[in-house]
């Protein structure tokens, strides 16, 4: 089956799994000691690298042959990328600013809201870096506002670099591809040398993203050769193996760098769409959750911020909440996040994306190609 007819739907489901793992981790981090760290899958710190690699893979799938076919193609590429990430990012940022203003008003009335207002990561100066999506480019000294948005800033850097990959054939030409792969691996080794847990965000987030993104681009270009070399492995086994590998890596506390080839193998393996594994992960509700993954990822901080506020505003209620069974706590937070993301996906993210494209797209209003449909589904 040709690429133009492939949706890679199962990969969308993994976006949902990754987003929920991130929410789960932040649940533990924010409401500890409601449950022990060992109760959770802490290896989720590596999921952003899956997102970055998948983004490179999908952008190659959609744009590698068309990015410079028209004089306005590059302009429209940036319009579509901004439309994809910015409306929801702006909404959450404004919501957090409003939340901080409400804390200030409550404090003026004598309510104990805990901590200082508009300080540390909530300083007004960080509003500018967040609006410009440069908060993960090494220009800050701390995480700020919507902390998970560091990865959106880092991915935005990838969008700026991607056209250079295509224009100068840095992925297509084998010599250049070797150099790009070495630079990407060097970037990941650098990150590993800086942090044992790979958890760089505001400091070297863009380096981390560009490294995994580049490998995702290279994977798309050379996937046929890679899969041919692995053709002795049944496709279903090729899909299950990296999943097992991720779980083993977590169990043995492997270096985070180990996860990178596992994510790449996972992406490559699930381009086989006719296996029982891929069909199971292509179940409609799972795919729908995957399409909502950006909202899940971005808005869960609003739920957690409310919980944090309750620590001082309603301490008795908070104590009763964290006294619940850990499963109930996680279910409550995930359920609240899902309901909020259902709203933002349908009334902020999708309409915002459509508005930006309608307002700024210079392309004739023709039906989307299948490749564009892939991008709308996978990101």
C-alpha positions as CSV (number, residue, x, y, z in Angstrom):
1,X,0.0,0.0,0.0
2,X,1.4,3.4,-0.9
3,X,2.0,6.1,1.7
4,X,-0.6,8.3,0.1
5,X,-3.3,5.8,1.1
6,X,-2.1,5.2,4.7
7,X,-3.4,6.9,7.7
8,X,-1.1,5.3,10.4
9,X,-4.1,5.3,12.7
10,X,-2.6,3.2,15.4
11,X,0.2,5.8,15.8
12,X,-2.6,8.3,16.7
13,X,-3.7,6.0,19.5
14,X,-0.2,6.0,21.0
15,X,-0.4,9.8,21.1
16,X,-3.3,9.3,23.5
17,X,-1.4,6.8,25.6
18,X,1.5,9.2,25.8
19,X,-0.6,12.1,26.8
20,X,-2.4,10.1,29.5
21,X,1.0,8.9,30.8
22,X,2.2,12.5,31.1
23,X,-1.0,13.5,33.0
24,X,-0.5,10.5,35.3
25,X,3.0,11.6,36.1
26,X,2.0,15.1,36.9
27,X,-0.9,13.8,39.0
28,X,1.7,12.1,41.2
29,X,4.0,15.0,41.2
30,X,1.3,17.5,42.2
31,X,-0.7,15.5,44.8
32,X,2.1,13.4,46.5
33,X,2.1,11.8,48.9
34,X,-1.3,10.5,48.0
35,X,0.5,7.4,46.6
36,X,4.0,6.2,46.3
37,X,6.1,6.9,43.3
38,X,6.6,3.2,42.6
39,X,2.9,2.8,42.0
40,X,3.1,4.7,38.7
41,X,4.8,4.2,35.4
42,X,7.5,6.8,35.8
43,X,9.1,6.2,32.4
44,X,6.7,8.6,30.9
45,X,9.3,11.3,31.0
46,X,10.4,9.8,27.6
47,X,7.0,10.2,25.9
48,X,7.8,13.7,24.5
49,X,10.5,12.1,22.4
50,X,7.9,9.8,20.8
51,X,5.9,12.9,20.0
52,X,8.9,14.7,18.5
53,X,9.9,11.7,16.4
54,X,6.3,11.1,15.2
55,X,6.0,14.8,14.2
56,X,9.1,14.5,12.0
57,X,7.8,11.3,10.5
58,X,4.4,12.7,9.7
59,X,5.6,16.1,8.4
60,X,7.8,14.1,6.0
61,X,4.8,12.1,5.0
62,X,2.7,15.1,4.3
63,X,5.2,17.7,3.0
64,X,8.3,16.1,1.7
65,X,7.1,16.2,-1.9
66,X,4.9,19.3,-1.8
67,X,6.5,21.9,0.5
68,X,8.1,23.9,-2.4
69,X,5.8,22.9,-5.2
70,X,3.9,26.3,-5.1
71,X,5.2,29.8,-4.3
72,X,2.8,29.9,-1.4
73,X,3.4,26.4,-0.1
74,X,5.9,27.4,2.5
75,X,3.7,30.2,3.8
76,X,0.8,27.8,4.0
77,X,2.9,25.3,5.9
78,X,3.6,27.8,8.6
79,X,-0.1,28.8,8.7
80,X,-1.1,25.2,9.2
81,X,1.5,24.6,11.9
82,X,0.5,27.7,13.8
83,X,-3.2,26.8,13.4
84,X,-2.4,23.4,14.8
85,X,-0.8,24.5,18.1
86,X,-1.4,28.1,18.8
87,X,-5.2,28.6,19.5
88,X,-5.2,26.0,22.3
89,X,-1.9,27.2,23.7
90,X,-3.1,30.8,23.8
91,X,-6.4,29.7,25.5
92,X,-4.6,27.8,28.3
93,X,-2.1,30.6,28.8
94,X,-4.9,33.1,29.2
95,X,-6.8,30.8,31.5
96,X,-3.7,30.5,33.7
97,X,-3.2,34.2,33.8
98,X,-6.9,34.7,34.7
99,X,-6.4,32.0,37.4
100,X,-3.5,33.9,38.8
101,X,-5.5,37.2,38.8
102,X,-8.2,35.4,40.8
103,X,-5.7,34.2,43.3
104,X,-4.5,37.8,43.7
105,X,-8.1,39.0,44.2
106,X,-8.7,36.3,46.7
107,X,-5.5,37.2,48.6
108,X,-6.7,40.8,48.8
109,X,-9.8,39.6,50.6
110,X,-7.7,37.7,53.1
111,X,-8.0,34.2,51.6
112,X,-4.9,32.1,52.0
113,X,-4.1,31.0,48.4
114,X,-0.6,29.6,49.1
115,X,2.6,31.0,47.8
116,X,3.3,34.3,46.1
117,X,1.3,35.8,43.2
118,X,2.9,36.3,39.8
119,X,6.3,35.1,41.0
120,X,8.7,32.3,40.1
121,X,7.3,30.5,37.0
122,X,4.3,32.9,36.9
123,X,6.3,36.1,36.5
124,X,4.8,38.5,33.9
125,X,8.0,38.5,31.9
126,X,7.4,34.8,31.1
127,X,4.1,35.7,29.4
128,X,6.1,37.2,26.6
129,X,8.3,34.1,26.0
130,X,5.2,31.9,26.2
131,X,3.3,34.0,23.7
132,X,6.3,33.8,21.3
133,X,6.7,30.1,22.0
134,X,10.4,30.4,22.8
135,X,10.2,29.2,26.5
136,X,12.1,26.0,25.7
137,X,14.9,27.7,23.8
138,X,17.2,28.4,26.7
139,X,16.0,31.9,27.3
140,X,14.4,31.2,30.7
141,X,15.8,30.0,34.0
142,X,12.7,28.0,35.1
143,X,9.5,26.4,33.7
144,X,6.7,28.8,33.4
145,X,3.0,29.1,33.2
146,X,1.7,26.0,31.4
147,X,4.7,23.8,32.1
148,X,3.8,21.0,29.5
149,X,3.9,23.7,26.8
150,X,7.7,23.5,26.8
151,X,7.3,20.7,24.3
152,X,5.1,22.8,22.1
153,X,7.8,25.5,22.1
154,X,10.4,22.9,21.3
155,X,8.3,21.5,18.5
156,X,7.8,25.0,17.1
157,X,11.6,25.2,16.7
158,X,11.4,22.0,14.7
159,X,8.8,23.6,12.4
160,X,11.1,26.4,11.7
161,X,14.0,24.1,10.8
162,X,12.0,21.5,8.8
163,X,11.8,23.5,5.5
164,X,15.6,23.6,5.5
165,X,15.6,19.8,5.6
166,X,13.4,19.8,2.5
167,X,14.9,22.7,0.6
168,X,18.5,21.5,0.8
169,X,17.6,17.8,0.7
170,X,19.3,17.2,4.0
171,X,17.2,14.1,4.6
172,X,17.0,12.8,1.0
173,X,20.8,12.9,0.2
174,X,22.5,10.0,1.9
175,X,25.7,11.9,2.7
176,X,23.7,14.7,4.3
177,X,21.5,12.2,6.0
178,X,24.5,10.5,7.7
179,X,25.6,13.9,9.0
180,X,22.1,14.7,10.2
181,X,21.8,11.4,12.0
182,X,25.1,11.9,13.7
183,X,24.2,15.4,14.8
184,X,20.9,14.1,16.2
185,X,22.5,11.3,18.1
186,X,25.1,13.7,19.4
187,X,22.3,16.0,20.6
188,X,20.6,13.2,22.5
189,X,23.9,12.1,24.0
190,X,24.4,15.7,25.1
191,X,21.0,15.7,26.8
192,X,21.8,12.4,28.5
193,X,25.0,13.8,29.8
194,X,23.2,16.8,31.3
195,X,20.4,14.9,33.0
196,X,20.3,11.3,34.0
197,X,16.5,11.4,33.7
198,X,16.6,13.2,30.3
199,X,14.1,15.7,31.8
200,X,15.3,19.0,30.2
201,X,12.6,21.4,29.4
202,X,13.2,25.2,29.5
203,X,17.0,24.8,29.1
204,X,17.7,22.4,26.3
205,X,14.1,21.4,25.3
206,X,14.7,22.6,21.7
207,X,17.9,20.5,21.4
208,X,16.0,17.5,22.6
209,X,13.1,18.0,20.3
210,X,15.2,18.7,17.2
211,X,17.3,15.6,17.8
212,X,14.3,13.2,18.0
213,X,12.4,15.1,15.3
214,X,15.4,14.7,12.9
215,X,15.5,11.0,13.6
216,X,11.8,10.8,12.8
217,X,12.3,12.6,9.5
218,X,15.2,10.2,8.6
219,X,13.0,7.2,9.6
220,X,10.4,8.2,7.1
221,X,12.9,8.6,4.3
222,X,14.6,5.3,4.9
223,X,11.8,3.3,6.4
224,X,11.4,1.0,3.3
225,X,15.0,-0.1,3.6
226,X,14.8,-0.5,7.4
227,X,11.7,-2.6,7.2
228,X,13.1,-4.7,4.3
229,X,16.1,-5.5,6.5
230,X,13.7,-6.6,9.3
231,X,11.4,-8.5,6.9
232,X,12.3,-11.8,8.6
233,X,10.3,-10.6,11.7
234,X,6.5,-11.0,11.4
235,X,4.9,-7.6,11.4
236,X,2.8,-8.2,14.5
237,X,5.9,-9.2,16.4
238,X,7.7,-6.1,15.1
239,X,4.9,-4.1,16.7
240,X,4.8,-5.9,20.0
241,X,8.6,-6.0,20.5
242,X,9.2,-2.2,21.1
243,X,6.2,-2.1,23.4
244,X,7.8,-4.9,25.5
245,X,11.1,-3.2,25.1
246,X,9.7,0.1,26.6
247,X,8.3,-1.8,29.6
248,X,11.6,-3.7,30.2
249,X,13.6,-0.4,29.9
250,X,11.3,1.0,32.6
251,X,11.6,-2.0,34.8
252,X,15.4,-2.1,34.8
253,X,15.7,1.7,35.0
254,X,17.6,1.9,31.7
255,X,19.2,5.1,30.5
256,X,16.5,7.3,28.8
257,X,18.6,7.2,25.7
258,X,17.5,3.6,25.3
259,X,14.0,4.6,24.6
260,X,14.8,6.5,21.4
261,X,15.4,3.5,19.1
262,X,12.4,1.9,20.7
263,X,10.1,4.8,19.8
264,X,11.6,4.7,16.2
265,X,11.0,1.0,15.9
266,X,7.5,1.5,17.3
267,X,6.7,4.1,14.6
268,X,8.2,2.0,11.8
269,X,6.4,-1.2,12.9
270,X,3.0,0.4,13.1
271,X,3.2,1.5,9.5
272,X,2.0,-2.1,8.9
273,X,-1.7,-1.4,9.3
274,X,-3.2,-4.8,8.6
275,X,-2.0,-6.8,11.7
276,X,-4.3,-7.7,14.5
277,X,-2.2,-5.4,16.8
278,X,-2.7,-2.4,14.5
279,X,-6.4,-3.1,14.0
280,X,-6.9,-3.4,17.8
281,X,-5.2,0.0,18.3
282,X,-7.3,1.5,15.5
283,X,-10.5,1.1,17.4
284,X,-12.6,4.2,17.0
285,X,-12.8,5.4,20.6
286,X,-9.0,5.0,21.0
287,X,-8.3,6.9,17.8
288,X,-10.7,9.7,18.9
289,X,-8.9,9.9,22.2
290,X,-5.7,10.2,20.2
291,X,-7.1,13.0,18.2
292,X,-7.8,14.8,21.5
293,X,-4.4,14.1,22.8
294,X,-3.2,17.7,22.4
295,X,-6.1,19.0,24.4
296,X,-5.5,16.3,27.1
297,X,-1.8,17.2,27.3
298,X,-2.4,20.9,27.4
299,X,-5.3,21.4,29.7
300,X,-4.6,19.0,32.5
301,X,-2.5,21.7,34.2
302,X,-5.8,23.6,34.7
303,X,-7.2,20.7,36.7
304,X,-4.1,20.3,38.7
305,X,-3.9,24.0,39.4
306,X,-7.4,23.9,40.9
307,X,-6.2,21.0,43.2
308,X,-3.1,22.9,44.3
309,X,-5.3,25.9,45.1
310,X,-7.5,23.7,47.3
311,X,-4.5,22.8,49.5
312,X,-4.7,26.2,51.2
313,X,-8.2,27.5,50.1
314,X,-10.1,24.3,51.3
315,X,-7.5,22.2,53.2
316,X,-10.1,19.9,54.7
317,X,-11.5,19.1,51.3
318,X,-8.0,18.5,49.9
319,X,-7.1,16.2,52.8
320,X,-10.3,14.2,52.2
321,X,-9.5,14.0,48.5
322,X,-5.9,12.6,48.9
323,X,-7.2,10.2,51.6
324,X,-9.1,8.4,48.8
325,X,-7.9,5.2,47.2
326,X,-5.1,6.1,44.6
327,X,-7.2,4.6,41.8
328,X,-10.1,6.9,42.7
329,X,-7.8,10.0,42.8
330,X,-6.3,9.2,39.5
331,X,-9.8,8.4,38.0
332,X,-11.1,11.7,39.3
333,X,-8.2,13.7,37.8
334,X,-8.2,11.9,34.5
335,X,-12.0,12.1,34.3
336,X,-12.0,15.8,34.9
337,X,-9.1,16.3,32.4
338,X,-11.0,14.3,29.8
339,X,-14.2,16.3,30.2
340,X,-12.3,19.6,30.0
341,X,-10.3,18.5,27.0
342,X,-13.5,17.3,25.3
343,X,-14.7,20.9,25.6
344,X,-11.5,22.5,24.5
345,X,-11.1,20.1,21.6
346,X,-14.5,20.8,20.2
347,X,-14.8,24.5,21.0
348,X,-11.3,25.8,21.1
349,X,-8.8,23.6,19.3
350,X,-10.8,22.6,16.2
351,X,-12.6,25.9,15.6
352,X,-9.4,27.8,16.3
353,X,-7.5,25.7,13.8
354,X,-10.2,26.1,11.2
355,X,-10.3,29.9,11.8
356,X,-6.6,30.4,11.4
357,X,-6.5,28.3,8.2
358,X,-9.6,30.0,6.8
359,X,-8.3,33.5,7.6
360,X,-4.7,33.2,6.5
361,X,-4.4,30.2,4.1
362,X,-3.5,31.4,0.6
363,X,-4.2,28.2,-1.1
364,X,-7.3,27.7,-3.3
365,X,-10.2,26.2,-1.3
366,X,-10.0,22.6,-2.6
367,X,-10.7,19.3,-0.9
368,X,-8.0,18.1,1.4
369,X,-5.6,15.5,0.0
370,X,-5.3,12.2,1.9
371,X,-1.9,13.4,3.2
372,X,-3.5,16.5,4.6
373,X,-6.1,14.3,6.3
374,X,-3.2,12.3,7.8
375,X,-1.8,15.5,9.3
376,X,-5.1,16.6,10.7
377,X,-5.4,13.3,12.5
378,X,-1.8,12.8,13.7
379,X,-0.7,16.3,14.2
